[in-house]
């Protein structure tokens, strides 16, 4: 059980690094996606192709965009990734939580929530 | 280990229901919060009091506001709650992910990410 959770975390870390920060969404899809990909991000349709196109579109507009993962939490079939999206260096960026559901070591479903980091804050802890 | 994860989920479910949907944040704080509460929501300071005031302020402006939890994921010291916040009945509302860190069965740290549910969506799966 814990082996599976650790394996799922590794899969999501690698998926995220390869698809987003290395800009290789096709490779990430081929390696880590299941036979289907149910998408809950309201900006993208189901399946791998809208995801690939979204990464390419963002990279075209923001060639230096980065997502730095801050914490990763695995429970049951889910892996939760809490990360900091910065489209342009120096921007405050956005806080993002991605939730992935895995089946047999493959990613098959995705939800996310995105919020711009505001300024100022009522505490000194950052959003991360 | 799994007993602890299940206990942590129960604590977060009860905290959330009591503080938010039953509008009893003081009771929730007394029962479920640790000796400190480190806050990462940029709208609130550390400690229980800003949280209590925030719930009261929202309830004053939106007496029917509800947060319906959609899934709960526990891993390590963390519990992740994915929920649908509706301030006024009939609104599309917001998707929220709350992340809690627990120590010895008490909530001691909190992060969240909030995004309004947009219309239309590129898929038929909802944000949940």
Boltz contact constraints between the chains, C-beta under 6 A:
constraints:
  - contact:
      token1: [A, 38]
      token2: [B, 125]
      max_distance: 6.0
  - contact:
      token1: [A, 39]
      token2: [B, 123]
      max_distance: 6.0
  - contact:
      token1: [A, 40]
      token2: [B, 125]
      max_distance: 6.0
  - contact:
      token1: [A, 40]
      token2: [B, 127]
      max_distance: 6.0
  - contact:
      token1: [A, 42]
      token2: [B, 118]
      max_distance: 6.0
  - contact:
      token1: [A, 42]
      token2: [B, 121]
      max_distance: 6.0
  - contact:
      token1: [A, 43]
      token2: [B, 122]
      max_distance: 6.0
  - contact:
      token1: [A, 44]
      token2: [B, 122]
      max_distance: 6.0
  - contact:
      token1: [A, 45]
      token2: [B, 122]
      max_distance: 6.0
  - contact:
      token1: [A, 45]
      token2: [B, 123]
      max_distance: 6.0
  - contact:
      token1: [A, 46]
      token2: [B, 123]
      max_distance: 6.0
  - contact:
      token1: [A, 73]
      token2: [B, 75]
      max_distance: 6.0
  - contact:
      token1: [A, 73]
      token2: [B, 78]
      max_distance: 6.0
  - contact:
      token1: [A, 73]
      token2: [B, 80]
      max_distance: 6.0
  - contact:
      token1: [A, 74]
      token2: [B, 75]
      max_distance: 6.0
  - contact:
      token1: [A, 75]
      token2: [B, 73]
      max_distance: 6.0
  - contact:
      token1: [A, 75]
      token2: [B, 74]
      max_distance: 6.0
  - contact:
      token1: [A, 75]
      token2: [B, 75]
      max_distance: 6.0
  - contact:
      token1: [A, 78]
      token2: [B, 73]
      max_distance: 6.0
  - contact:
      token1: [A, 80]
      token2: [B, 73]
      max_distance: 6.0
  - contact:
      token1: [A, 80]
      token2: [B, 80]
      max_distance: 6.0
  - contact:
      token1: [A, 95]
      token2: [B, 113]
      max_distance: 6.0
  - contact:
      token1: [A, 97]
      token2: [B, 97]
      max_distance: 6.0
  - contact:
      token1: [A, 97]
      token2: [B, 113]
      max_distance: 6.0
  - contact:
      token1: [A, 113]
      token2: [B, 95]
      max_distance: 6.0
  - contact:
      token1: [A, 113]
      token2: [B, 97]
      max_distance: 6.0
  - contact:
      token1: [A, 113]
      token2: [B, 113]
      max_distance: 6.0
  - contact:
      token1: [A, 113]
      token2: [B, 115]
      max_distance: 6.0
  - contact:
      token1: [A, 114]
      token2: [B, 115]
      max_distance: 6.0
  - contact:
      token1: [A, 115]
      token2: [B, 113]
      max_distance: 6.0
  - contact:
      token1: [A, 115]
      token2: [B, 114]
      max_distance: 6.0
  - contact:
      token1: [A, 115]
      token2: [B, 115]
      max_distance: 6.0
  - contact:
      token1: [A, 118]
      token2: [B, 42]
      max_distance: 6.0
  - contact:
      token1: [A, 121]
      token2: [B, 42]
      max_distance: 6.0
  - contact:
      token1: [A, 122]
      token2: [B, 43]
      max_distance: 6.0
  - contact:
      token1: [A, 122]
      token2: [B, 44]
      max_distance: 6.0
  - contact:
      token1: [A, 122]
      token2: [B, 45]
      max_distance: 6.0
  - contact:
      token1: [A, 123]
      token2: [B, 39]
      max_distance: 6.0
  - contact:
      token1: [A, 123]
      token2: [B, 45]
      max_distance: 6.0
  - contact:
      token1: [A, 123]
      token2: [B, 46]
      max_distance: 6.0
  - contact:
      token1: [A, 125]
      token2: [B, 38]
      max_distance: 6.0
  - contact:
      token1: [A, 125]
      token2: [B, 40]
      max_distance: 6.0
  - contact:
      token1: [A, 127]
      token2: [B, 40]
      max_distance: 6.0
